[in-house]
Structure formats: C-alpha cells, structure tokens
Amino acid sequence: MTSTEAQARYPLTQGVNPWLVTVAVMLPTFMEVLDTAIASVALPYIAGSLSATNSEATWVLTSYLVANAVILPASNWFARRWGRKRFLLFCVVLFTIASFFCGAAPSLGVILLARVVQGAGGGALQPLSQSILLESFEPAKRSMAMAAYALGIVVAPVLGPTLGGWLTDTYSWRYAFYINIPVGIIAVLLIARFVHDPPYIKNAKVGAFDNLGFGLLIVWTGCLQVVLDKGQEDDWFAANWVRWAVAALIIAFIAWIWRSWTNPKGLVDLHVLRDKNFRTGCILIALLGMCIYITITILPLYYQEVMGYTAFAAGLVVGPRGIGSFLGSPAVGILGSRVDNRKLLCGGFIGFGICSLYFGHVNLDIGPFTLLLPIMLTGFALSFVFVPLATTTTSTIRREEMGNATGLFNMLRNIGGSIGIAMATTALIRRAALHQTELSTHLTPSSSVLQQQSAQISAYLGGHLGHAQGHSGALGLIYGLMEQQSVLLAYIDIFRWTALLAFFCAGAVWLFDKPPKNLKMPEGMH
C-alpha cells in the first residue's frame, strides 16, 4: 500500500493503521497499571531492604498516587501546549527513567522521590492514550477499539501481582521496577513511529498556565500526604509540625477552592460541581478509591505478614481479582445499555462489600484457595462499578466541560486511594496495639490456662534446649502467638470497615438522577 492509499484509507491517523496506534498507546497504559499491582506485592521486601517499617513502605504507593493526582488536571493544558504526541512521549520517558531510579534506590527517601517523579509521568498516560485511541478510529469502530484497550488494562492486574511476586522472590524487588524499562523503550519507539497529532491540536491556541492554582494544589495535596503518612509516628497533633502542616493544608485548600471557583480559565473549574450527578459521582469515586486501594494494599500484606506467604505465593493468591474483572467487563458492556446504571452500581458496591465482609472472617487456618472465590468476585463486582460510575457521573456534563470534569474526577479517585492507604496502615498499628492490650489481660501469671500451656511448652522445649531455655522459650512463643493474633484481629477490623464503606456507597448511588439510556464511557475516564 502506498502512502497516498494509506492516507486515504486511514485519514484520522495520517495513513497509519489504527490498530498499530492501539498497540502503541496501550503499552504505556499497561505499564502504568502493571506497576501499581507489582509494587503492592513487593512492599514487605522494600521495607526490609531499605530498613523501613511496613507502614513506611506504603508511602511508596501513596506518594505515587498523590503525584499522579496533581498532574491529572494539568494534563489537558500540557497536551494542547506541547502537542499530545510530544507530551505523551515526555511522560513515557519520565516514567521509564524514574522506574530505573526506583529500582536503584539505596534508601527510602530516594525511592519516594523517584516515585513522585514516576507518578508525575504516569498521571497523564491513561487519559492521553484514551484520547489518541478514540480519535484514531471512526465512530463505528471505536467500541471495538476500546474493548481491545480495556483488555490490556484488565490483563495488567492479573499479571501484576504474580509477576511482581516472581521477580521479587527470584531476583529482587528492584526488578519489579526495572521491568518497566524495556516496556517503556518499546512504547517510545512505537509512539514516535505511529502516533500523530490531529490538526486542531497542532493549531491550538492555549492560554496562560494557572501557576497559582497549580502551586496551591501541590501545597495542599503534599501537606495532606505528609500528615497522613508521618502523623502516626509523632502521635498526630501532639507534634508541632503536624499542627503547622494541617494549618498550611487548610489555608492552601481554601485558597485553591477560591482560585478554582473565581478563575474559570484556571487549572480546574469547580463550577462543574454545580451539577448534581457530577457532584455525587466525585464523592463516590473518592470513596471507591479508598475501598480499592485499601484492599490492594492490605490483602497482600495480610498473606505475607500474618500467613507467612512469599511474594510470589501472595501474588498468585490475589491475582484472580483481575480474572473477575475480565469476566465482568463483557457483562457490564451488555447490561449497561439495558439496565439503570444505578442498579448496576448498587449491585457492584454490595458485591464488593459482601466480599470484604467475608475477608473479615479470616483466621490463621485458611489455605491459599480459601479466599479464591471472594477475591475473584471482588474483581467481578468492581467491573460493575467503574464504567457505570464514570458514565453516570458525566451523563449531564456538557462536552466542552468534559476535559475539566474528567481531570477532577480522576484526581479525586487517586486522592481517595492515598487517604485510604494511609488510614488503613495507621489503623493496623493502632488496632493491633489495642487488641494486644486486650488479649494480655487474659495472660496474667495467675491464669491457670497460661500456667498449663507454658508448662507443656516449657517441658517440650526443655528436652531440646535445657530447662532454663525451655521456660523463657515458652513465654516467648506464647507472646509471639498473642502478637500474631493481635495483628490478625487488626486486619479483620479493616476488612469489616471497608465493607461498611462499600455498603454506604451502595446506598449513596441512589442520589444520582436517573441517567438517560445508551450512555457511553466518556473520554478520559479510567
């Protein structure tokens, strides 16, 4: 086929087969989604390697989410200012370079800095890729293209935990980040070769960048994250720096709201929140982000820290969540145009809540297949939430406001996820301490049960280690069991609280006005 014939056949892509464009833009999105799933499994190993606690290791996730959230509202301006192709290439290169420094990080501070840079690079990958993909196909073929694109997004959470666990156990947790490098290089080559900007992007007239709004956004989100991550260490408001940070957070947040409300051409136009459906959807996506990221973070930690699984085994156990999403996506596609989206949303949140409630009945005797079905059903239920929530939220938004609305929507999802992770890790520490105190009241020296059990264990250990060592070893073993039970009860508390949050969301979906039929997934939602 000559270049003239190709141009005539594929006018939207300047002669490039649109399926080649699909592969080119799917790779960076796949890489970004894969990285989040991989990192969640490797957290205990990152903590051990960098002399950090598990709660500190979760900053690897939260720092990425906040940086990702900050860049999302600005991505549309950068794409129009620099060109969509050029900005996408810059983001992929930045993400790839930051992945190298994440893997090579010698300390917790270095990896957190690298993750912030990585989050800034990854923030625009999905909305940019979706925009390019939708404009590369004629309207009649866009649904098929988005189905192929969604398949890549669904496969990443399936492969992520298993691949991350295998790399961590076989080589090192560092390879969970190094794997992004070859993928990023291939993505850069494909984008440079097959992706082109449409004329309206090349000729776009872009106004001045909202430096003040962007700066205020960075300040209040940064203060929020620092307080959530480190507040537990210094007993929250007992520390002066926490009080100052919260004061800066409140001032910057109020100033950001004022700036965004009074400056329609600013980074974010908050007037879109006047729309009832959009306002409701923003609240729900923040709560959904909390639910999802709590589960993504806490479940692998439970298997590794309480049950003693390796990273690979934990990855295999939690991987079926992606299979559930894979199975649920076609069903949502079929039902979305036939059933009230509020019913789909309600059913999805209830299903997620029931599964989380089931997780709240775990004990130390469960096997690797005990939670297989509820983990798979979690992914299945979430597939009934993502697309209906995005479509219902934007059902009454005008097209010219869509870019601003989707940026705000996705930003709130990430901030909700970051808050959820920080709350869960803090609750783990505090609830474990509380349960340990409660259990210790039953282990007094006068307790007949303690005396009997310690005598039996002491006699057994005494036969191998000597009488003196047997007694101290028995007390140490009993204390270790009590500590393990305390941590188990803390995980159970978090699972149950997550279930209550999901049930609350199931009721809140009925605040939506009834959406029109045949809604489509809006551009930029993911």
N, C-alpha and C positions, 0 to 999 in steps of 0.2 A: 504494500500500500504506500503510495507516495504521500509526501507531506500535505499536498493540496487535498488529496482524497481524505486523509485523516482529519484535516481541519474541517472539511465538510461533514464528515460522519460524526465527529465529536466536537462540536463548536464550543461547548461550555468549558472544555478542558484544553482548548487550543491544539487539538489534534491528538492528545494523549488519551489512550483507552482509560475510561473512568475506573475500571477495576484495578488498574495499576495505581491510580490515585488512592483507591480504597486501601490497598496494601500499605502504601507509603504513610498514610495518616493513621492507620490502625496500629502500626508498630510503636510510635511514641506513647499512645494511649495505653496499649498493652503493657509497655514498660512501666508506666507510672502506676497503674493499678497493681501490677505484679509486685512492685517494690513495697507497697504498703502491706500486702499479705505476707511477703517474705520477712520483713522486719519484725512483725508481731511475734513470729515463732522464735526468732533469734534473740529476743530481749534478755532472757536469763544468761545467755552466753556473753552478750555485750556487757552486762553488768559485771560478771565475773572477770572478764578480760580487762576491763577499764577500772576495776576497784570501785564499783558503784553499787548501790542498793537496787533492788528491783523497781522501787518507786522512782529512783533517779533515771533508770534505764527507760522508763516510759516517756521521759522527756524527748527521746529520740522520735517518738510518734507525734507528741503534742507540738513540738517546735516545728515539725514539718507541716502539720495541719494549719497552724496559725499563719506561717509564711505563705502557704497556699491560699488561705482565705484572703489575706491582704492584697495579693496580686490579682485575684479574680475580678474585682470591679474595674481595675485599670486595664485589663487585657484588651478590651474593645478599643480603647484610645490608642494603645501601643500598636495594635494591628492596623489601624487606619493611618497612623502617623508614619510607621516604618514600612507598611505593607505586610499582608498576612503571611506570605511565604517567608519573608525575611525574619519576621518576629518568631514564627514557628521554628525556623532553623536556629535562631538565637536561643530559644527556650530549650530545645533538644540538646544543643551543645552545652549550655549551662548545667542542665540536669545531669548530663553524662560526666562532665568534669567534676561536679560536686559528688557524684557517686564514687569516683575514684578516691576523693579525699575522705569520704565516709568510711570506705574500706581501709584506708591507710591511717586513720586517726589513731594517735598514740594516747589520747586522753578523752575524757567525757566532754570537756569544753570544746575540743576540736571537732568532734563528731557532731555536737549540737550546732556549732557554727556552720558546718558543712550541710547539715540537714536543713537549716534555714535557707541557705542558698539553693539547695535542691528543691525545697518547697516553692521558692520563688520561681524557679524554672519550670516546675511541674504544674503550677497553678493554671496556666493558660493552655496546657496541652489538649485537654479534652474539649473545651468549647471551641478552640481553633480548629481542631481536627473535624469536629462535627460540622462546623460552618463550611469548611472546604469540601467535605464529602457531600453535603446536601446540595451545594451549587455545582457539583461535578456531574450530577445526573439530572436528566429531565424529570419533571414531576411524576410521571407514570412509573418510573423505576426507583424512586427514592426509598420507598418502603423496603424493597428488596436489598438495597444498599445498606440501609440502617440495620436490617436484620443481620447482615454479614458483619457489620461493625459491632453490633451488640454481642454477637457470638464471641468476638475477641475479648470483649470486656468481661463476659461471663466465664470464659476459659481461664483467665488470669487468676481469679480467686481459687479456682480448683487446683491449678498448678502451683500457685504461690506458696502455701504452707508446706506442701510436700517437697517441692524443690528447695525451698529455703531450709527445711529441716535436714534434707540430704546433704546440701552443701555445708551446712553448719557442722554436722556430725562427721562427715567425710573429710572436709578440708578445714574450714574456719568460717565463723560468722561473717568475716570480711568479704568472702566470696558472694554473699547474698547481695552485696552492693557492687562488687566487681562485675557481676553478670550483666549489669546494665551497660557496660562499656561497649561490648561488641554489638548489642542491640541498638544502642544509640548511634554508633558509626554507620550501621546499615540504614537506619532511619534517615540520617543526614544525607546519605548518598541518594536514596530514593526520593526524598522530598526535593532535593536540588535538581533532580532529573525530571520528575514527573509533575510537580505541583507548580501552578502558575496563578498569579493574582488576576481577578476579573478587572475590567476597565474601571468600574466605579470605585474600586479600592485604589487603583493607581492614580486616579484623578481626584481623590477625596480631599476636601478642604477640612482640616482639623483645627479646632480652636485650641487655645492655650491649655496646658495641663494644669489641673487643680492641685498645685503643690501644697497648699494649706490643708485641703481636705485629705490628701494622701498622707501628709505628715501626722495629722490628728488621728487618722485610722491606725497608723503604725504605733503611735504612742499608747492609745487605749487598749489595743489588742496585745501589744507587748507587755504592758503592765498587768493586764489580766492573766496572761500566761505565766509570768514570773511569780505572781502571787499564788496562783493555783498550784504551780509546781513546787515552790520552795516554802510556801506558808506553813505546811505541816512540820517542816524541820525546826522552825523557830516559834512554834505554838501560836501561829496566826497573829492576832492583834496584840499579843504580848510583846512583839518586836516592833521597834520604832520604824524600821524600813518598810514593814508591811503597811503600817498606817499611812506613811508618805506615799507608797506606791498606789494604795487604794484611792487616796486623795487625787493623785495625778490621773488615775484611771477615770474617776468620776468627772473631773474637770474636762479632760480631753474628750470623753464620750459625749458630754453635754455640748461642748463646742463643735464636735463633729456633726451631731444631730442638727444644731443650729446652722452650720455651714451647708450641710446637705439639703436642708429644707429651704434656705433662703437663696441658694445658688442653683437654679435648675440646670445650668450647664456644667455643674461640678462633677466630681468623680462619681458620686452616687446621688440620684434624685429620689429623695424619700417620699415625694408626693404620691408615688405609686402605691404606698401603703394605705392610701385612702380607699383603695379597692378592697372590699370585704374578703373576697376569696383569696386574694394575694396575701392579705394580712394574716388570715388564718393559716394559709399554706406555709408562710415564713415561720410561724410559731411551731407548726408540726414538723417542718424539716429540721429545725434546731433540736427538737426533742427526739426525732428519729436518728439524727446524728449521734446524740448521746447514747441511745439504745444500741445502735450498731457498733460503735467503736468500743463501748464497754464490753460487749460480747467478743468482738475480735481480739481485744487485748487480754481480757480476764480468762477466757476459756483455755487458750494455750498455756498461760501461766499456771492455771489450776492443774493441768495434766503434768506439767514439768515439775512444779514446786511441791505439790501435795502428793501426786501419784508416782513421781519419780520417773516419768517417761523421758526418753531422749527427744531432741528437737525433731528428728525425723519421724518418730512414732507419734508425737503430738501433731505434727503436720498431717500425717495420714488420717488421724482421728478427726481433725476439724475440717479437712478438705472437702468432705461431702456436702458442706454448705453450698459450695459452688455448683455441685451437681443438682441440688434442689433448685437453685436459681435457673439453671439451664433447662430443667424440666418445666418450671413455672412460667418462663417467658413466653412460650407459644400460647399457653392457656390465657395469659393476660392479653396477648395480641388478639385472640379470638373474642374474648368476653368484653374487651374494652369498648367496642362499638355497640354492644348489645345490652350491657348491664350498667346501671347507675354506678359511676365511679366511686361514689361514697360507700356503696355496699362492698365493692372490691377493697377499698381502703380499710373499712371496718373489719372485714374478714381477715385481711393481711395482718393488721395490728393484733387482733385477737389470737390468730395463729402464732404469731411471734411471742405474745405474752404467755400463752399456754406452754410453749416450748421452754421459755425462760423459767416458768414456774416448775417445770419438770426438772430443769437443771438444779433447782433449789432443793431437790430431794436426793442429791448425790451423797455417797458415803465412800469410805476407804476400800470397799469391797467391789467397786464397779470394775468392769473389764473394758477393753478397747472398743467393744461393739455395743456396750450398754446404751450409750448416747448416740449411736449411729443414726437412728431414725429421727429423733428430735433435732439433731444438728442438720440433717438433710431437710427436714420440714421447716426449719428456720429460714434457710435459703429460699425454699418454695414460697413461704409466707411473705418474705421481703420482696419477691418479684411482683407481688400483688399490691405493693406499696409505692415503689419507686416511680413507675410510669404513670399510674393514676394520680399520684400526688402532684407530679410535675404538670400534667395536663390540666387538672382541675384548678391548680393554683393560678395558672396563666390563662384560663378559659375566658376571662373578661378583660384581659390586658390588650391594649391596642398594639399593633405591630411595631409602630415606631418607638414604643416603650419597652419592647421585648428584650433588647440587649441590656438595658439597665436593670430590668426585673430579674433576668436570669443570673446576672452577676451578683446581685444582692441575695438571691435565693441560694446559690451555691456557697457564698461566703458564710451565710448563717448555718448551713449544714456542717461546714468544717469547724466553725467556732463551737457549735453544739457538741461535736465529736471531741474536740480538745477539752472542753469543760467536763464531759462525761468521763474521759480517761482520768483526768486529774481527781475528780470526785471519787471514782472507784478505787484508785490507788491509795488515796487518803483514808477512805473507809476501810480498806483492807487492813491497814496498820492499826487504826483505832479500834475497830471491831475485834480484831484478833487479840489485842491487849485486854479489851473488856471481857471477852469470853475466857481468856486465860485466868483473869482475876476471879471470875465466877466459878470456873472449874477447880481452882486451887482451894476454894473454901471446903471442898469435899475431900481434900487430901491432907487433913490435919494429922499430926503424929498419933493422935488417939483413935484415928479411924481404924476399925477392925479390918475393913476391906484393904486399906493401904498396907497394914501390917502383914496380912496374909499374902497379898500379892508380892510385896517386896521380899518377904521371907522365901517364897518359892523361887523368885528370880535370882535372889542372892545365893540360894543353895545351888542353883544350876550354874551360875557364873563362877561361884566359889570352886566348883570342881575343875574348872579350866584355868581360872586366873588367881586362885587363892582366896581365903576367906575375907581379908581386908578389901581386896579389889572387888570381890563379889558384892559386898554391901554397897559401896559407892557406885559401882556399875549399875546395880538395880535401881537406885534412886535416880541416876542419870537417865536410864532407859524410860522410867516412868515419867520423868519430866519431859523427855522428848516426845512421848506419846501424847501428853497433855498439850504440848505446844502444837503438835500436828493437828489434834482435834480442834484447837482454838482457831487455827488458820482455816481449817475446813468449814467451821461454822461461819467465819467471816465471809468466805466465798459464797456460802448458801444465802447469807443476808443480801449480798449484792445481786445475786441472780433473782431473788424474790423482789427486790426493789425495782429491778429492771422490768420485771413482769408487770408490776403495778403501773410503771410509767407507760408501758405499751397499752395497757387496758385504758388508761386515761386518754391516750391518743385515739383509741378506738371510739371513744365517746365524743371526742372533740371534732372528729371528721364531719359530724352532722351539723357543725356550724357553717359548713360550705353551703352556698346556694346550689340548687340543683343544676348541674352542668348541662350544656347542650349536647346533643348526640354527635357521634363521629368526631370526637376530639382527637387531635394529633399531637404527638410529642413535640414540644416546641424546641427550636434551635437553641443550643447552649445548655440545655438541661442534661444532667448526668448524675 
